[in-house]
Amino acid sequence: MRPGPKNLITDVPGLLVGQAHDTALRSGVTVLTADRPFTAAVHVMGGAPGTRETDLLSPDRLVQEVDALVLSGGSAFGLDACSGVADALRVMGRGFAVGDQRVPIVPGAILFDLLNGGDKTWARNPYAALGATALHAAATDFALGTAGAGYGAATQNWKGGIGSASAVLPSGLTVGALVAVNALGATTVGDSRHFWAAPWEEGDEFGGLGPAPRHPSQNAPLPHKRMGESTTIAIVATDAALTQAQAQRMAIAAHDGMARAIVPSHTPLDGDLVFAAATGARTLTDPLTDSFQLGHAAATCLARAIARAVFNATAQPGDRQPVWSSRP
């Protein structure tokens, strides 16, 4: 496997990512969309998720494709970002056809960033407007680190953020990951700057430090955040033609990447979740081998994307945590 040309989820042809944030709010929204509806699935492993329209992503449901996927800050308030995206898509004429009406299908997930020092005293929920702004900004290039849904994110010991990575398989299939990292756990080993995801790093995409010389004991870690203040939410995507059931298997496999990059992960206090998206542009030539490799690539890309989110975070006035680059 090798990274795609941008090393972003948008290396999957047809996918676009848009982001918006509010500096005073210290929060934002990230939207994945495409020029046509795409197959989507989801798998939740955290104990405290916050979601919208994820039930319809089960393989036995009527609707098999979506128009966009949304990652947002703001806890339950951030779910309103999906409404803003849906409204904007409807104006564009997008959505599931029901008679003469169009109903955009926009599942989403949120992370908790309400106690990060931003101004949360809004009179009107700001997330719908942020969602619409993010959709209109959708493009193949987008910022990593302190941006979008990861603008106000934090981990156990560093600022979090938005990360992305991609891989091209020997079969020619492309896989990408997009993640907002706001984890209860740590992305680096002990007190070092070495990322847990280092064994899967491509080049020096997150510093090139390699694994820590010795892993310190990780026995019985204590939570450094309060209940409900965490969550890592992600999307893995491919250009393969997958059913919803096959896409869900890719999402399940991708959780391995989260566990490789965040220690501990999938805790009762996190809402860890992975969406999967498949554009259907390329037919599987060897369904067994291709599916096997897609899951592995999704996990690897997600681990790398998580480290890239923390690596690319930038300092902002009022930060309550240091950025990775600030420590020698």
Contacts in CASP RR format, 6 or more apart in sequence:
PFRMAT RR
TARGET T0000
AUTHOR 0000-0000-0000
METHOD contacts of the structure
MODEL  1
MRPGPKNLITDVPGLLVGQAHDTALRSGVTVLTADRPFTAAVHVMGGAPG
TRETDLLSPDRLVQEVDALVLSGGSAFGLDACSGVADALRVMGRGFAVGD
QRVPIVPGAILFDLLNGGDKTWARNPYAALGATALHAAATDFALGTAGAG
YGAATQNWKGGIGSASAVLPSGLTVGALVAVNALGATTVGDSRHFWAAPW
EEGDEFGGLGPAPRHPSQNAPLPHKRMGESTTIAIVATDAALTQAQAQRM
AIAAHDGMARAIVPSHTPLDGDLVFAAATGARTLTDPLTDSFQLGHAAAT
CLARAIARAVFNATAQPGDRQPVWSSRP
1 167 0 8 1.000
1 168 0 8 1.000
1 169 0 8 1.000
1 170 0 8 1.000
1 297 0 8 1.000
1 300 0 8 1.000
2 167 0 8 1.000
2 168 0 8 1.000
2 202 0 8 1.000
3 11 0 8 1.000
3 165 0 8 1.000
3 166 0 8 1.000
3 167 0 8 1.000
3 168 0 8 1.000
3 202 0 8 1.000
3 205 0 8 1.000
4 11 0 8 1.000
4 166 0 8 1.000
4 167 0 8 1.000
4 168 0 8 1.000
4 174 0 8 1.000
5 11 0 8 1.000
6 140 0 8 1.000
6 141 0 8 1.000
6 166 0 8 1.000
7 164 0 8 1.000
7 165 0 8 1.000
7 166 0 8 1.000
7 202 0 8 1.000
7 205 0 8 1.000
8 17 0 8 1.000
8 140 0 8 1.000
8 141 0 8 1.000
8 142 0 8 1.000
8 164 0 8 1.000
8 165 0 8 1.000
8 166 0 8 1.000
8 176 0 8 1.000
8 178 0 8 1.000
9 15 0 8 1.000
9 17 0 8 1.000
9 32 0 8 1.000
9 164 0 8 1.000
9 165 0 8 1.000
9 166 0 8 1.000
9 176 0 8 1.000
9 177 0 8 1.000
9 178 0 8 1.000
9 235 0 8 1.000
9 237 0 8 1.000
10 16 0 8 1.000
10 17 0 8 1.000
10 139 0 8 1.000
10 140 0 8 1.000
10 141 0 8 1.000
10 142 0 8 1.000
10 164 0 8 1.000
11 166 0 8 1.000
11 168 0 8 1.000
11 174 0 8 1.000
11 176 0 8 1.000
12 166 0 8 1.000
12 174 0 8 1.000
12 175 0 8 1.000
12 176 0 8 1.000
12 237 0 8 1.000
12 238 0 8 1.000
12 239 0 8 1.000
12 277 0 8 1.000
12 279 0 8 1.000
13 174 0 8 1.000
13 239 0 8 1.000
13 279 0 8 1.000
13 281 0 8 1.000
14 34 0 8 1.000
14 35 0 8 1.000
14 279 0 8 1.000
14 281 0 8 1.000
15 32 0 8 1.000
15 33 0 8 1.000
15 34 0 8 1.000
15 38 0 8 1.000
15 140 0 8 1.000
15 237 0 8 1.000
15 277 0 8 1.000
15 279 0 8 1.000
16 32 0 8 1.000
16 33 0 8 1.000
16 34 0 8 1.000
16 35 0 8 1.000
16 138 0 8 1.000
16 139 0 8 1.000
16 140 0 8 1.000
17 30 0 8 1.000
17 31 0 8 1.000
17 32 0 8 1.000
17 33 0 8 1.000
17 138 0 8 1.000
17 139 0 8 1.000
17 140 0 8 1.000
17 142 0 8 1.000
17 164 0 8 1.000
17 178 0 8 1.000
18 30 0 8 1.000
18 31 0 8 1.000
18 32 0 8 1.000
18 33 0 8 1.000
18 134 0 8 1.000
18 135 0 8 1.000
18 137 0 8 1.000
18 138 0 8 1.000
18 139 0 8 1.000
18 142 0 8 1.000
19 28 0 8 1.000
19 29 0 8 1.000
19 30 0 8 1.000
19 31 0 8 1.000
19 134 0 8 1.000
19 137 0 8 1.000
19 142 0 8 1.000
19 143 0 8 1.000
19 147 0 8 1.000
19 148 0 8 1.000
19 149 0 8 1.000
19 162 0 8 1.000
20 28 0 8 1.000
20 29 0 8 1.000
20 130 0 8 1.000
20 131 0 8 1.000
20 133 0 8 1.000
20 134 0 8 1.000
20 137 0 8 1.000
20 148 0 8 1.000
21 27 0 8 1.000
21 28 0 8 1.000
21 29 0 8 1.000
21 130 0 8 1.000
21 147 0 8 1.000
21 148 0 8 1.000
21 150 0 8 1.000
21 151 0 8 1.000
22 28 0 8 1.000
22 126 0 8 1.000
22 130 0 8 1.000
22 151 0 8 1.000
23 316 0 8 1.000
24 118 0 8 1.000
24 119 0 8 1.000
25 118 0 8 1.000
25 119 0 8 1.000
25 120 0 8 1.000
25 122 0 8 1.000
25 126 0 8 1.000
26 113 0 8 1.000
26 116 0 8 1.000
26 117 0 8 1.000
26 118 0 8 1.000
26 119 0 8 1.000
26 151 0 8 1.000
26 152 0 8 1.000
26 316 0 8 1.000
27 72 0 8 1.000
27 73 0 8 1.000
27 74 0 8 1.000
27 113 0 8 1.000
27 116 0 8 1.000
27 118 0 8 1.000
27 130 0 8 1.000
27 151 0 8 1.000
27 152 0 8 1.000
28 72 0 8 1.000
28 73 0 8 1.000
28 74 0 8 1.000
28 81 0 8 1.000
28 127 0 8 1.000
28 130 0 8 1.000
28 134 0 8 1.000
28 148 0 8 1.000
28 149 0 8 1.000
28 150 0 8 1.000
28 151 0 8 1.000
28 152 0 8 1.000
29 70 0 8 1.000
29 71 0 8 1.000
29 72 0 8 1.000
29 73 0 8 1.000
29 78 0 8 1.000
29 81 0 8 1.000
29 127 0 8 1.000
29 130 0 8 1.000
29 131 0 8 1.000
29 133 0 8 1.000
29 134 0 8 1.000
29 148 0 8 1.000
29 149 0 8 1.000
30 70 0 8 1.000
30 71 0 8 1.000
30 72 0 8 1.000
30 134 0 8 1.000
30 142 0 8 1.000
30 147 0 8 1.000
30 148 0 8 1.000
30 149 0 8 1.000
30 150 0 8 1.000
30 162 0 8 1.000
30 178 0 8 1.000
30 180 0 8 1.000
31 68 0 8 1.000
31 69 0 8 1.000
31 70 0 8 1.000
31 71 0 8 1.000
31 81 0 8 1.000
31 85 0 8 1.000
31 131 0 8 1.000
31 134 0 8 1.000
31 135 0 8 1.000
31 138 0 8 1.000
32 68 0 8 1.000
32 69 0 8 1.000
32 70 0 8 1.000
32 71 0 8 1.000
32 178 0 8 1.000
32 235 0 8 1.000
32 237 0 8 1.000
32 277 0 8 1.000
33 67 0 8 1.000
33 68 0 8 1.000
33 69 0 8 1.000
33 85 0 8 1.000
33 89 0 8 1.000
33 135 0 8 1.000
33 138 0 8 1.000
34 279 0 8 1.000
37 65 0 8 1.000
37 66 0 8 1.000
37 67 0 8 1.000
37 94 0 8 1.000
37 95 0 8 1.000
37 105 0 8 1.000
38 65 0 8 1.000
38 66 0 8 1.000
38 277 0 8 1.000
38 278 0 8 1.000
38 279 0 8 1.000
38 280 0 8 1.000
39 64 0 8 1.000
39 65 0 8 1.000
39 242 0 8 1.000
39 243 0 8 1.000
39 244 0 8 1.000
39 247 0 8 1.000
39 277 0 8 1.000
39 278 0 8 1.000
39 279 0 8 1.000
39 280 0 8 1.000
40 57 0 8 1.000
40 65 0 8 1.000
40 66 0 8 1.000
40 69 0 8 1.000
40 107 0 8 1.000
40 244 0 8 1.000
40 247 0 8 1.000
40 275 0 8 1.000
40 276 0 8 1.000
40 277 0 8 1.000
40 278 0 8 1.000
41 57 0 8 1.000
41 59 0 8 1.000
41 244 0 8 1.000
41 245 0 8 1.000
41 247 0 8 1.000
41 248 0 8 1.000
41 250 0 8 1.000
41 251 0 8 1.000
41 275 0 8 1.000
41 276 0 8 1.000
42 51 0 8 1.000
42 54 0 8 1.000
42 57 0 8 1.000
42 107 0 8 1.000
42 248 0 8 1.000
42 251 0 8 1.000
42 273 0 8 1.000
42 274 0 8 1.000
42 275 0 8 1.000
42 276 0 8 1.000
43 248 0 8 1.000
43 251 0 8 1.000
43 252 0 8 1.000
43 254 0 8 1.000
43 255 0 8 1.000
43 273 0 8 1.000
43 274 0 8 1.000
43 276 0 8 1.000
44 51 0 8 1.000
44 54 0 8 1.000
44 271 0 8 1.000
44 272 0 8 1.000
44 273 0 8 1.000
45 255 0 8 1.000
45 258 0 8 1.000
45 266 0 8 1.000
45 272 0 8 1.000
45 273 0 8 1.000
45 274 0 8 1.000
46 231 0 8 1.000
46 266 0 8 1.000
46 267 0 8 1.000
46 268 0 8 1.000
46 270 0 8 1.000
46 271 0 8 1.000
46 272 0 8 1.000
46 273 0 8 1.000
47 266 0 8 1.000
47 267 0 8 1.000
47 268 0 8 1.000
47 269 0 8 1.000
47 270 0 8 1.000
47 271 0 8 1.000
47 272 0 8 1.000
48 227 0 8 1.000
48 228 0 8 1.000
48 230 0 8 1.000
48 231 0 8 1.000
48 268 0 8 1.000
48 269 0 8 1.000
48 270 0 8 1.000
48 271 0 8 1.000
49 109 0 8 1.000
49 231 0 8 1.000
49 271 0 8 1.000
49 272 0 8 1.000
49 273 0 8 1.000
50 75 0 8 1.000
50 76 0 8 1.000
50 79 0 8 1.000
50 109 0 8 1.000
50 110 0 8 1.000
50 231 0 8 1.000
50 271 0 8 1.000
50 273 0 8 1.000
51 79 0 8 1.000
51 107 0 8 1.000
51 108 0 8 1.000
51 109 0 8 1.000
51 110 0 8 1.000
51 273 0 8 1.000
52 70 0 8 1.000
52 79 0 8 1.000
52 82 0 8 1.000
52 106 0 8 1.000
52 107 0 8 1.000
52 108 0 8 1.000
52 109 0 8 1.000
53 82 0 8 1.000
53 105 0 8 1.000
53 106 0 8 1.000
53 107 0 8 1.000
53 108 0 8 1.000
54 107 0 8 1.000
54 108 0 8 1.000
54 109 0 8 1.000
55 61 0 8 1.000
56 62 0 8 1.000
56 63 0 8 1.000
56 105 0 8 1.000
56 107 0 8 1.000
57 66 0 8 1.000
57 107 0 8 1.000
57 244 0 8 1.000
57 248 0 8 1.000
57 275 0 8 1.000
58 244 0 8 1.000
59 243 0 8 1.000
59 244 0 8 1.000
59 245 0 8 1.000
59 248 0 8 1.000
61 244 0 8 1.000
63 96 0 8 1.000
63 105 0 8 1.000
64 244 0 8 1.000
65 105 0 8 1.000
66 105 0 8 1.000
66 106 0 8 1.000
66 107 0 8 1.000
66 277 0 8 1.000
67 86 0 8 1.000
67 89 0 8 1.000
67 94 0 8 1.000
67 95 0 8 1.000
67 104 0 8 1.000
67 105 0 8 1.000
67 106 0 8 1.000
68 85 0 8 1.000
68 89 0 8 1.000
68 104 0 8 1.000
68 106 0 8 1.000
68 135 0 8 1.000
69 106 0 8 1.000
69 107 0 8 1.000
69 108 0 8 1.000
69 235 0 8 1.000
69 275 0 8 1.000
69 277 0 8 1.000
70 81 0 8 1.000
70 82 0 8 1.000
70 85 0 8 1.000
70 106 0 8 1.000
70 107 0 8 1.000
70 108 0 8 1.000
70 109 0 8 1.000
70 131 0 8 1.000
71 108 0 8 1.000
71 109 0 8 1.000
71 110 0 8 1.000
71 111 0 8 1.000
71 149 0 8 1.000
71 178 0 8 1.000
71 180 0 8 1.000
71 233 0 8 1.000
71 234 0 8 1.000
71 235 0 8 1.000
72 78 0 8 1.000
72 79 0 8 1.000
72 81 0 8 1.000
72 82 0 8 1.000
72 108 0 8 1.000
72 109 0 8 1.000
72 110 0 8 1.000
72 111 0 8 1.000
72 127 0 8 1.000
72 130 0 8 1.000
72 131 0 8 1.000
72 149 0 8 1.000
73 81 0 8 1.000
73 110 0 8 1.000
73 111 0 8 1.000
73 112 0 8 1.000
73 113 0 8 1.000
73 127 0 8 1.000
73 149 0 8 1.000
73 150 0 8 1.000
73 152 0 8 1.000
73 153 0 8 1.000
73 180 0 8 1.000
73 182 0 8 1.000
74 110 0 8 1.000
74 111 0 8 1.000
74 112 0 8 1.000
74 113 0 8 1.000
74 114 0 8 1.000
74 127 0 8 1.000
75 110 0 8 1.000
75 111 0 8 1.000
75 112 0 8 1.000
75 113 0 8 1.000
75 114 0 8 1.000
76 110 0 8 1.000
77 114 0 8 1.000
77 125 0 8 1.000
77 127 0 8 1.000
78 110 0 8 1.000
78 125 0 8 1.000
78 127 0 8 1.000
79 108 0 8 1.000
79 110 0 8 1.000
79 127 0 8 1.000
80 125 0 8 1.000
80 127 0 8 1.000
80 128 0 8 1.000
81 108 0 8 1.000
81 127 0 8 1.000
81 128 0 8 1.000
81 130 0 8 1.000
81 131 0 8 1.000
81 134 0 8 1.000
82 106 0 8 1.000
82 107 0 8 1.000
82 108 0 8 1.000
82 131 0 8 1.000
83 128 0 8 1.000
84 127 0 8 1.000
84 128 0 8 1.000
84 129 0 8 1.000
84 131 0 8 1.000
84 132 0 8 1.000
84 135 0 8 1.000
85 104 0 8 1.000
85 106 0 8 1.000
85 131 0 8 1.000
85 132 0 8 1.000
85 134 0 8 1.000
85 135 0 8 1.000
86 104 0 8 1.000
86 106 0 8 1.000
87 128 0 8 1.000
87 132 0 8 1.000
88 131 0 8 1.000
88 132 0 8 1.000
88 135 0 8 1.000
88 136 0 8 1.000
89 95 0 8 1.000
89 104 0 8 1.000
89 106 0 8 1.000
89 135 0 8 1.000
90 102 0 8 1.000
90 103 0 8 1.000
90 104 0 8 1.000
93 102 0 8 1.000
94 102 0 8 1.000
94 104 0 8 1.000
95 102 0 8 1.000
95 103 0 8 1.000
95 104 0 8 1.000
95 105 0 8 1.000
96 102 0 8 1.000
96 103 0 8 1.000
96 104 0 8 1.000
96 105 0 8 1.000
107 275 0 8 1.000
108 275 0 8 1.000
109 231 0 8 1.000
109 233 0 8 1.000
109 273 0 8 1.000
109 275 0 8 1.000
110 231 0 8 1.000
110 233 0 8 1.000
111 149 0 8 1.000
111 150 0 8 1.000
111 153 0 8 1.000
111 180 0 8 1.000
111 182 0 8 1.000
111 230 0 8 1.000
111 231 0 8 1.000
111 232 0 8 1.000
111 233 0 8 1.000
111 271 0 8 1.000
112 182 0 8 1.000
112 228 0 8 1.000
112 229 0 8 1.000
112 230 0 8 1.000
112 231 0 8 1.000
113 150 0 8 1.000
113 151 0 8 1.000
113 152 0 8 1.000
113 153 0 8 1.000
113 154 0 8 1.000
113 182 0 8 1.000
114 120 0 8 1.000
115 229 0 8 1.000
116 152 0 8 1.000
116 154 0 8 1.000
116 320 0 8 1.000
117 318 0 8 1.000
117 320 0 8 1.000
134 148 0 8 1.000
142 162 0 8 1.000
142 164 0 8 1.000
143 162 0 8 1.000
144 161 0 8 1.000
144 162 0 8 1.000
144 163 0 8 1.000
144 164 0 8 1.000
144 308 0 8 1.000
144 309 0 8 1.000
144 312 0 8 1.000
145 160 0 8 1.000
145 161 0 8 1.000
145 162 0 8 1.000
145 163 0 8 1.000
145 308 0 8 1.000
145 309 0 8 1.000
145 310 0 8 1.000
145 311 0 8 1.000
145 312 0 8 1.000
145 313 0 8 1.000
145 314 0 8 1.000
146 152 0 8 1.000
146 159 0 8 1.000
146 160 0 8 1.000
146 161 0 8 1.000
146 162 0 8 1.000
146 312 0 8 1.000
146 313 0 8 1.000
146 314 0 8 1.000
146 316 0 8 1.000
147 161 0 8 1.000
147 162 0 8 1.000
148 162 0 8 1.000
148 180 0 8 1.000
149 162 0 8 1.000
149 180 0 8 1.000
149 233 0 8 1.000
150 160 0 8 1.000
150 161 0 8 1.000
150 162 0 8 1.000
150 180 0 8 1.000
150 181 0 8 1.000
150 182 0 8 1.000
150 309 0 8 1.000
151 161 0 8 1.000
151 162 0 8 1.000
152 159 0 8 1.000
152 160 0 8 1.000
152 161 0 8 1.000
152 182 0 8 1.000
153 159 0 8 1.000
153 160 0 8 1.000
153 161 0 8 1.000
153 162 0 8 1.000
153 180 0 8 1.000
153 181 0 8 1.000
153 182 0 8 1.000
153 309 0 8 1.000
154 160 0 8 1.000
154 182 0 8 1.000
154 225 0 8 1.000
154 320 0 8 1.000
154 321 0 8 1.000
155 181 0 8 1.000
155 182 0 8 1.000
155 183 0 8 1.000
155 184 0 8 1.000
155 185 0 8 1.000
155 186 0 8 1.000
155 187 0 8 1.000
155 262 0 8 1.000
155 310 0 8 1.000
155 321 0 8 1.000
156 183 0 8 1.000
156 184 0 8 1.000
156 185 0 8 1.000
156 186 0 8 1.000
156 187 0 8 1.000
156 224 0 8 1.000
156 225 0 8 1.000
157 186 0 8 1.000
157 188 0 8 1.000
157 224 0 8 1.000
157 321 0 8 1.000
157 322 0 8 1.000
158 187 0 8 1.000
158 188 0 8 1.000
158 310 0 8 1.000
158 313 0 8 1.000
158 321 0 8 1.000
158 322 0 8 1.000
158 323 0 8 1.000
158 324 0 8 1.000
159 310 0 8 1.000
159 313 0 8 1.000
159 315 0 8 1.000
159 319 0 8 1.000
159 321 0 8 1.000
159 322 0 8 1.000
159 323 0 8 1.000
159 324 0 8 1.000
160 181 0 8 1.000
160 182 0 8 1.000
160 183 0 8 1.000
160 187 0 8 1.000
160 309 0 8 1.000
160 310 0 8 1.000
160 313 0 8 1.000
160 321 0 8 1.000
161 180 0 8 1.000
161 181 0 8 1.000
161 182 0 8 1.000
161 309 0 8 1.000
161 310 0 8 1.000
161 312 0 8 1.000
161 313 0 8 1.000
162 178 0 8 1.000
162 179 0 8 1.000
162 180 0 8 1.000
162 181 0 8 1.000
162 309 0 8 1.000
163 177 0 8 1.000
163 178 0 8 1.000
163 179 0 8 1.000
163 180 0 8 1.000
163 181 0 8 1.000
163 305 0 8 1.000
163 306 0 8 1.000
163 308 0 8 1.000
163 309 0 8 1.000
163 312 0 8 1.000
164 176 0 8 1.000
164 177 0 8 1.000
164 178 0 8 1.000
164 179 0 8 1.000
164 305 0 8 1.000
164 308 0 8 1.000
165 176 0 8 1.000
165 177 0 8 1.000
165 202 0 8 1.000
165 205 0 8 1.000
165 301 0 8 1.000
165 302 0 8 1.000
165 304 0 8 1.000
165 305 0 8 1.000
165 308 0 8 1.000
166 174 0 8 1.000
166 175 0 8 1.000
166 176 0 8 1.000
166 177 0 8 1.000
166 301 0 8 1.000
167 174 0 8 1.000
167 175 0 8 1.000
167 176 0 8 1.000
167 297 0 8 1.000
167 300 0 8 1.000
167 301 0 8 1.000
168 174 0 8 1.000
168 175 0 8 1.000
169 175 0 8 1.000
169 290 0 8 1.000
169 293 0 8 1.000
169 294 0 8 1.000
169 297 0 8 1.000
170 293 0 8 1.000
171 285 0 8 1.000
171 286 0 8 1.000
171 289 0 8 1.000
171 290 0 8 1.000
171 293 0 8 1.000
172 282 0 8 1.000
173 238 0 8 1.000
173 239 0 8 1.000
173 240 0 8 1.000
173 282 0 8 1.000
173 290 0 8 1.000
173 293 0 8 1.000
173 294 0 8 1.000
173 297 0 8 1.000
174 238 0 8 1.000
174 239 0 8 1.000
175 236 0 8 1.000
175 237 0 8 1.000
175 238 0 8 1.000
175 294 0 8 1.000
175 295 0 8 1.000
175 297 0 8 1.000
175 298 0 8 1.000
175 301 0 8 1.000
176 236 0 8 1.000
176 237 0 8 1.000
176 238 0 8 1.000
176 297 0 8 1.000
176 298 0 8 1.000
176 301 0 8 1.000
176 305 0 8 1.000
177 234 0 8 1.000
177 235 0 8 1.000
177 236 0 8 1.000
177 237 0 8 1.000
177 254 0 8 1.000
177 298 0 8 1.000
177 301 0 8 1.000
177 302 0 8 1.000
177 304 0 8 1.000
177 305 0 8 1.000
178 234 0 8 1.000
178 235 0 8 1.000
178 236 0 8 1.000
178 237 0 8 1.000
178 305 0 8 1.000
179 232 0 8 1.000
179 233 0 8 1.000
179 234 0 8 1.000
179 235 0 8 1.000
179 302 0 8 1.000
179 305 0 8 1.000
179 306 0 8 1.000
179 309 0 8 1.000
180 232 0 8 1.000
180 233 0 8 1.000
180 234 0 8 1.000
180 309 0 8 1.000
181 187 0 8 1.000
181 232 0 8 1.000
181 262 0 8 1.000
181 306 0 8 1.000
181 309 0 8 1.000
181 310 0 8 1.000
182 230 0 8 1.000
182 231 0 8 1.000
182 232 0 8 1.000
182 233 0 8 1.000
183 230 0 8 1.000
183 231 0 8 1.000
183 232 0 8 1.000
183 262 0 8 1.000
183 265 0 8 1.000
183 270 0 8 1.000
183 272 0 8 1.000
184 223 0 8 1.000
184 224 0 8 1.000
184 225 0 8 1.000
184 229 0 8 1.000
184 230 0 8 1.000
184 264 0 8 1.000
184 267 0 8 1.000
184 269 0 8 1.000
184 270 0 8 1.000
185 221 0 8 1.000
185 224 0 8 1.000
185 230 0 8 1.000
185 262 0 8 1.000
185 263 0 8 1.000
185 264 0 8 1.000
185 265 0 8 1.000
185 267 0 8 1.000
185 270 0 8 1.000
186 196 0 8 1.000
186 262 0 8 1.000
186 263 0 8 1.000
187 195 0 8 1.000
187 196 0 8 1.000
187 197 0 8 1.000
187 261 0 8 1.000
187 262 0 8 1.000
187 306 0 8 1.000
187 307 0 8 1.000
187 310 0 8 1.000
188 194 0 8 1.000
188 195 0 8 1.000
188 196 0 8 1.000
188 310 0 8 1.000
188 324 0 8 1.000
189 195 0 8 1.000
189 196 0 8 1.000
189 211 0 8 1.000
189 212 0 8 1.000
189 215 0 8 1.000
189 216 0 8 1.000
190 212 0 8 1.000
190 216 0 8 1.000
191 216 0 8 1.000
192 212 0 8 1.000
193 209 0 8 1.000
193 324 0 8 1.000
193 327 0 8 1.000
194 209 0 8 1.000
194 210 0 8 1.000
194 211 0 8 1.000
194 212 0 8 1.000
195 201 0 8 1.000
195 206 0 8 1.000
195 209 0 8 1.000
195 210 0 8 1.000
195 261 0 8 1.000
195 307 0 8 1.000
195 310 0 8 1.000
195 311 0 8 1.000
196 260 0 8 1.000
196 261 0 8 1.000
196 262 0 8 1.000
196 263 0 8 1.000
196 303 0 8 1.000
196 307 0 8 1.000
197 206 0 8 1.000
197 257 0 8 1.000
197 260 0 8 1.000
197 261 0 8 1.000
197 303 0 8 1.000
197 304 0 8 1.000
197 306 0 8 1.000
197 307 0 8 1.000
198 208 0 8 1.000
198 209 0 8 1.000
198 210 0 8 1.000
198 211 0 8 1.000
198 212 0 8 1.000
198 307 0 8 1.000
199 210 0 8 1.000
199 211 0 8 1.000
199 260 0 8 1.000
200 260 0 8 1.000
200 300 0 8 1.000
200 303 0 8 1.000
200 304 0 8 1.000
201 207 0 8 1.000
201 208 0 8 1.000
201 210 0 8 1.000
201 304 0 8 1.000
201 307 0 8 1.000
202 304 0 8 1.000
205 304 0 8 1.000
205 307 0 8 1.000
205 308 0 8 1.000
205 311 0 8 1.000
206 304 0 8 1.000
206 307 0 8 1.000
206 308 0 8 1.000
206 310 0 8 1.000
206 311 0 8 1.000
207 311 0 8 1.000
218 263 0 8 1.000
218 264 0 8 1.000
221 263 0 8 1.000
221 264 0 8 1.000
223 267 0 8 1.000
223 269 0 8 1.000
225 269 0 8 1.000
227 269 0 8 1.000
228 269 0 8 1.000
229 269 0 8 1.000
230 267 0 8 1.000
230 269 0 8 1.000
230 270 0 8 1.000
230 271 0 8 1.000
231 270 0 8 1.000
231 271 0 8 1.000
231 272 0 8 1.000
231 273 0 8 1.000
232 258 0 8 1.000
232 262 0 8 1.000
232 265 0 8 1.000
232 270 0 8 1.000
232 271 0 8 1.000
232 272 0 8 1.000
232 273 0 8 1.000
232 306 0 8 1.000
233 271 0 8 1.000
233 272 0 8 1.000
233 273 0 8 1.000
233 274 0 8 1.000
234 254 0 8 1.000
234 258 0 8 1.000
234 273 0 8 1.000
234 274 0 8 1.000
234 275 0 8 1.000
234 302 0 8 1.000
234 305 0 8 1.000
235 274 0 8 1.000
235 275 0 8 1.000
235 276 0 8 1.000
235 277 0 8 1.000
236 250 0 8 1.000
236 251 0 8 1.000
236 254 0 8 1.000
236 274 0 8 1.000
236 275 0 8 1.000
236 276 0 8 1.000
236 277 0 8 1.000
236 298 0 8 1.000
236 301 0 8 1.000
236 302 0 8 1.000
237 276 0 8 1.000
237 277 0 8 1.000
237 278 0 8 1.000
237 279 0 8 1.000
238 250 0 8 1.000
238 276 0 8 1.000
238 277 0 8 1.000
238 278 0 8 1.000
238 279 0 8 1.000
238 294 0 8 1.000
238 298 0 8 1.000
239 278 0 8 1.000
239 279 0 8 1.000
239 280 0 8 1.000
239 281 0 8 1.000
239 282 0 8 1.000
240 278 0 8 1.000
240 280 0 8 1.000
240 281 0 8 1.000
240 282 0 8 1.000
240 283 0 8 1.000
240 284 0 8 1.000
240 290 0 8 1.000
240 294 0 8 1.000
241 278 0 8 1.000
241 280 0 8 1.000
241 281 0 8 1.000
241 282 0 8 1.000
241 283 0 8 1.000
241 284 0 8 1.000
242 250 0 8 1.000
242 276 0 8 1.000
242 278 0 8 1.000
242 280 0 8 1.000
242 284 0 8 1.000
242 294 0 8 1.000
246 278 0 8 1.000
246 291 0 8 1.000
247 276 0 8 1.000
247 277 0 8 1.000
247 278 0 8 1.000
248 276 0 8 1.000
249 291 0 8 1.000
249 295 0 8 1.000
250 276 0 8 1.000
250 278 0 8 1.000
250 291 0 8 1.000
250 294 0 8 1.000
250 295 0 8 1.000
250 298 0 8 1.000
251 274 0 8 1.000
251 275 0 8 1.000
251 276 0 8 1.000
251 298 0 8 1.000
252 274 0 8 1.000
253 294 0 8 1.000
253 295 0 8 1.000
253 296 0 8 1.000
253 298 0 8 1.000
253 299 0 8 1.000
254 274 0 8 1.000
254 276 0 8 1.000
254 295 0 8 1.000
254 298 0 8 1.000
254 299 0 8 1.000
254 301 0 8 1.000
254 302 0 8 1.000
255 266 0 8 1.000
255 272 0 8 1.000
255 274 0 8 1.000
255 299 0 8 1.000
256 299 0 8 1.000
257 299 0 8 1.000
257 300 0 8 1.000
257 302 0 8 1.000
257 303 0 8 1.000
257 306 0 8 1.000
258 265 0 8 1.000
258 266 0 8 1.000
258 272 0 8 1.000
258 274 0 8 1.000
258 302 0 8 1.000
258 303 0 8 1.000
258 306 0 8 1.000
259 265 0 8 1.000
259 266 0 8 1.000
260 299 0 8 1.000
260 303 0 8 1.000
261 302 0 8 1.000
261 303 0 8 1.000
261 304 0 8 1.000
261 306 0 8 1.000
261 307 0 8 1.000
262 306 0 8 1.000
265 272 0 8 1.000
266 272 0 8 1.000
274 302 0 8 1.000
276 298 0 8 1.000
284 290 0 8 1.000
284 291 0 8 1.000
310 324 0 8 1.000
311 324 0 8 1.000
311 325 0 8 1.000
313 323 0 8 1.000
313 324 0 8 1.000
313 325 0 8 1.000
314 323 0 8 1.000
314 325 0 8 1.000
315 322 0 8 1.000
315 323 0 8 1.000
315 326 0 8 1.000
END
